[in-house]
Amino acid sequence: MEIAFLVHKNLTSTLSHSEKSELERWLSESEENQFLFQSIENFHNNGGDISALTELNAEDAWKKVMLRYTSNKKVNKHGMLQGTYKYAAILIIALAAGYFYWSVNFKSGKVVEEMVQSQQGIVLVLDNGEKIEFSSSDQQELVDKQGNKLGQRSGRQLNYTHNETMDELVYNTLTIPNGQRFDIILSDNSHVYLNAGSSLRYPVTFLPGKKRQVYLQGEAFFEVSKDKDHPFVVTSDNMDVEVLGTKFNVSAYPEEEDISTVLVEGSVKVNANQSIDLDQDHSLLLIPGHMAQWDKKSKSAQMEKVDTDQYTSWMQGKLVLRGMKFREIIKKLERHYGVIIDNKNESLNNRTFTATFDVESMEEVLNTFVSETKFEYRIEGKQITILNNQNQESPMK
């Protein structure tokens, strides 16, 4: 049975027992399949049209995949494309927005980034596609449409430690907009602090005999409960961080060139995951006070000793910049303050700055940079425009 049809049916109606087993088998084949399913699920939950999945002709679709991916295809010892990759590629091209929209945009993180920037509040998407946008209420019990208790929200925290026991993996996805932070206590009592502009996909309940795996886009600090029989794995793009029990920070924003892992306590192993083929082992065993950086382009990793406070201070609401280029600072300011910055003064892009901000307003932060290098800016609500020095528009500061 076509996986594309099962994905559509899972998101729009109810699967039979045999259909559910087939879909679960496909999801278990690879992390790429799981990521693609989440991609389509998020697209659907945000109003995207997935009707093309029901009309997909696998052979025609595969021909288009071959035309697009000839230079990137994965070949096994029999000269045939790997089956899981074939399924994954078929799903990529199934969306009506364009055959290669997902391969170009979502897998680069662009879709998630735009979704995070556009949403106003914190959004939880349940496994069945139901979407819950958190209100201003401090207390909120989370239940699905069948009345099953999933978790308890209290203020800026979501707690899954007292949810109802489940015998299958059921995933929730929590998306945090720019300008906000949130934290989750998972069913094993592991604590995850999510930074602004981040998204985490995680099981409602971890199951015996299976690794504790979550999927991160953005930045989060993890305090993992020890369980030697069930390793905890954080998957971000092509990088896995595997631990038994420890405290560490992972930064994996889609638009950034590197994925970084900073270890505060314990030990972690950083690996390139199975979604890419490498000629040699790319894994690092971190010790406290060190950071591993994975370069997405070169697919290489390196480790260095760092001041961990610099990379975890965001949990206290601080924004620490150390020798950072202004074009990179803009992204951090957008996430931290929940604003959109249009920099028309390109001469600023490669200027480096070192600063720490805590309770300063957005205008006070901009004036700090102005004191170092003169430029003019205009603030209109959440839209900030940094003017070109030759621009004749009058600034409103």
Solvent accessible surface area in square Angstrom, and as a share of the most:
residue,aa,sasa,rsa
1,M,145,0.65
2,E,78,0.35
3,I,2,0.01
4,A,4,0.03
5,F,80,0.33
6,L,0,0.00
7,V,0,0.00
8,H,34,0.15
9,K,52,0.22
10,N,42,0.22
11,L,13,0.06
12,T,68,0.40
13,S,68,0.44
14,T,110,0.64
15,L,21,0.11
16,S,54,0.35
17,H,158,0.70
18,S,79,0.51
19,E,18,0.08
20,K,77,0.32
21,S,53,0.34
22,E,49,0.22
23,L,6,0.03
24,E,79,0.36
25,R,102,0.37
26,W,0,0.00
27,L,31,0.16
28,S,85,0.55
29,E,68,0.31
30,S,30,0.19
31,E,36,0.16
32,E,25,0.11
33,N,0,0.00
34,Q,30,0.13
35,F,43,0.18
36,L,3,0.02
37,F,10,0.04
38,Q,16,0.07
39,S,1,0.01
40,I,3,0.02
41,E,8,0.04
42,N,7,0.04
43,F,35,0.15
44,H,52,0.23
45,N,17,0.09
46,N,75,0.38
47,G,71,0.68
48,G,18,0.17
49,D,81,0.42
50,I,5,0.03
51,S,53,0.34
52,A,26,0.20
53,L,3,0.02
54,T,60,0.35
55,E,140,0.63
56,L,34,0.17
57,N,82,0.42
58,A,20,0.16
59,E,111,0.50
60,D,68,0.35
61,A,2,0.01
62,W,36,0.13
63,K,130,0.55
64,K,68,0.29
65,V,1,0.01
66,M,67,0.30
67,L,151,0.75
68,R,118,0.43
69,Y,30,0.11
70,T,79,0.46
71,S,103,0.66
72,N,98,0.50
73,K,87,0.37
74,K,45,0.19
75,V,82,0.47
76,N,56,0.29
77,K,182,0.77
78,H,137,0.61
79,G,50,0.48
80,M,129,0.58
81,L,33,0.16
82,Q,68,0.30
83,G,49,0.48
84,T,38,0.22
85,Y,20,0.08
86,K,71,0.30
87,Y,68,0.26
88,A,0,0.00
89,A,0,0.00
90,I,7,0.04
91,L,1,0.01
92,I,8,0.04
93,I,0,0.00
94,A,3,0.02
95,L,4,0.02
96,A,62,0.48
97,A,65,0.50
98,G,29,0.28
99,Y,101,0.38
100,F,56,0.23
101,Y,67,0.26
102,W,3,0.01
103,S,24,0.15
104,V,75,0.43
105,N,28,0.15
106,F,4,0.02
107,K,74,0.31
108,S,64,0.41
109,G,2,0.02
110,K,101,0.43
111,V,21,0.12
112,V,8,0.05
113,E,35,0.16
114,E,83,0.37
115,M,28,0.12
116,V,4,0.02
117,Q,69,0.31
118,S,79,0.51
119,Q,31,0.14
120,Q,146,0.65
121,G,13,0.13
122,I,11,0.05
123,V,16,0.09
124,L,0,0.00
125,V,9,0.05
126,L,3,0.01
127,D,51,0.27
128,N,64,0.33
129,G,16,0.16
130,E,43,0.19
131,K,96,0.41
132,I,27,0.14
133,E,102,0.46
134,F,19,0.08
135,S,65,0.42
136,S,111,0.72
137,S,52,0.33
138,D,96,0.50
139,Q,112,0.50
140,Q,44,0.19
141,E,98,0.44
142,L,2,0.01
143,V,60,0.34
144,D,21,0.11
145,K,151,0.64
146,Q,138,0.61
147,G,50,0.48
148,N,56,0.29
149,K,54,0.23
150,L,4,0.02
151,G,1,0.01
152,Q,59,0.26
153,R,20,0.07
154,S,52,0.33
155,G,22,0.21
156,R,121,0.44
157,Q,53,0.24
158,L,0,0.00
159,N,38,0.19
160,Y,1,0.00
161,T,41,0.24
162,H,146,0.65
163,N,23,0.12
164,E,81,0.36
165,T,131,0.76
166,M,34,0.15
167,D,133,0.69
168,E,59,0.27
169,L,66,0.33
170,V,26,0.15
171,Y,29,0.11
172,N,0,0.00
173,T,4,0.02
174,L,0,0.00
175,T,4,0.02
176,I,0,0.00
177,P,4,0.02
178,N,25,0.13
179,G,37,0.36
180,Q,52,0.23
181,R,88,0.32
182,F,6,0.03
183,D,21,0.11
184,I,0,0.00
185,I,24,0.12
186,L,0,0.00
187,S,29,0.19
188,D,36,0.18
189,N,98,0.50
190,S,1,0.00
191,H,33,0.15
192,V,0,0.00
193,Y,53,0.20
194,L,1,0.00
195,N,20,0.10
196,A,4,0.03
197,G,10,0.10
198,S,1,0.00
199,S,6,0.04
200,L,0,0.00
201,R,8,0.03
202,Y,0,0.00
203,P,3,0.02
204,V,0,0.00
205,T,22,0.13
206,F,25,0.10
207,L,21,0.10
208,P,118,0.75
209,G,75,0.72
210,K,103,0.44
211,K,104,0.44
212,R,4,0.02
213,Q,15,0.06
214,V,0,0.00
215,Y,13,0.05
216,L,3,0.01
217,Q,31,0.14
218,G,0,0.00
219,E,18,0.08
220,A,0,0.00
221,F,11,0.05
222,F,1,0.00
223,E,53,0.24
224,V,13,0.07
225,S,32,0.21
226,K,170,0.72
227,D,48,0.25
228,K,170,0.72
229,D,104,0.54
230,H,35,0.16
231,P,37,0.23
232,F,0,0.00
233,V,6,0.03
234,V,1,0.01
235,T,11,0.06
236,S,3,0.02
237,D,71,0.37
238,N,35,0.18
239,M,2,0.01
240,D,17,0.09
241,V,2,0.01
242,E,66,0.29
243,V,5,0.03
244,L,86,0.43
245,G,13,0.12
246,T,7,0.04
247,K,68,0.29
248,F,0,0.00
249,N,2,0.01
250,V,1,0.00
251,S,15,0.10
252,A,7,0.05
253,Y,5,0.02
254,P,27,0.17
255,E,60,0.27
256,E,51,0.23
257,E,113,0.51
258,D,47,0.24
259,I,3,0.01
260,S,13,0.08
261,T,2,0.01
262,V,1,0.00
263,L,0,0.00
264,V,55,0.31
265,E,91,0.41
266,G,33,0.32
267,S,60,0.39
268,V,2,0.01
269,K,93,0.39
270,V,6,0.03
271,N,28,0.14
272,A,21,0.16
273,N,9,0.05
274,Q,177,0.79
275,S,30,0.19
276,I,27,0.13
277,D,101,0.52
278,L,56,0.28
279,D,157,0.81
280,Q,126,0.56
281,D,121,0.63
282,H,37,0.16
283,S,32,0.21
284,L,42,0.21
285,L,120,0.60
286,L,0,0.00
287,I,93,0.47
288,P,67,0.42
289,G,15,0.14
290,H,32,0.14
291,M,6,0.03
292,A,3,0.02
293,Q,43,0.19
294,W,3,0.01
295,D,46,0.24
296,K,47,0.20
297,K,167,0.71
298,S,73,0.47
299,K,75,0.32
300,S,46,0.30
301,A,32,0.25
302,Q,112,0.50
303,M,83,0.37
304,E,79,0.35
305,K,152,0.64
306,V,26,0.15
307,D,89,0.46
308,T,25,0.15
309,D,97,0.50
310,Q,52,0.23
311,Y,59,0.22
312,T,18,0.10
313,S,13,0.08
314,W,22,0.08
315,M,47,0.21
316,Q,124,0.55
317,G,12,0.12
318,K,77,0.33
319,L,17,0.08
320,V,23,0.13
321,L,0,0.00
322,R,114,0.42
323,G,52,0.50
324,M,35,0.16
325,K,72,0.31
326,F,1,0.00
327,R,110,0.40
328,E,84,0.38
329,I,0,0.00
330,I,18,0.09
331,K,60,0.25
332,K,51,0.22
333,L,1,0.00
334,E,12,0.06
335,R,18,0.07
336,H,43,0.19
337,Y,48,0.18
338,G,15,0.14
339,V,13,0.07
340,I,95,0.48
341,I,14,0.07
342,D,57,0.30
343,N,29,0.15
344,K,88,0.37
345,N,5,0.03
346,E,133,0.60
347,S,87,0.56
348,L,6,0.03
349,N,38,0.19
350,N,96,0.49
351,R,103,0.38
352,T,79,0.46
353,F,16,0.07
354,T,89,0.52
355,A,20,0.16
356,T,66,0.38
357,F,7,0.03
358,D,67,0.35
359,V,138,0.79
360,E,56,0.25
361,S,54,0.35
362,M,22,0.10
363,E,69,0.31
364,E,92,0.41
365,V,0,0.00
366,L,0,0.00
367,N,68,0.35
368,T,55,0.32
369,F,1,0.01
370,V,21,0.12
371,S,78,0.50
372,E,118,0.53
373,T,20,0.11
374,K,153,0.65
375,F,7,0.03
376,E,76,0.34
377,Y,0,0.00
378,R,37,0.13
379,I,49,0.25
380,E,94,0.42
381,G,69,0.66
382,K,132,0.56
383,Q,66,0.29
384,I,1,0.01
385,T,9,0.05
386,I,1,0.00
387,L,0,0.00
388,N,59,0.30
389,N,93,0.48
390,Q,138,0.61
391,N,40,0.20
392,Q,167,0.74
393,E,80,0.36
394,S,88,0.57
395,P,48,0.30
396,M,119,0.53
397,K,120,0.51
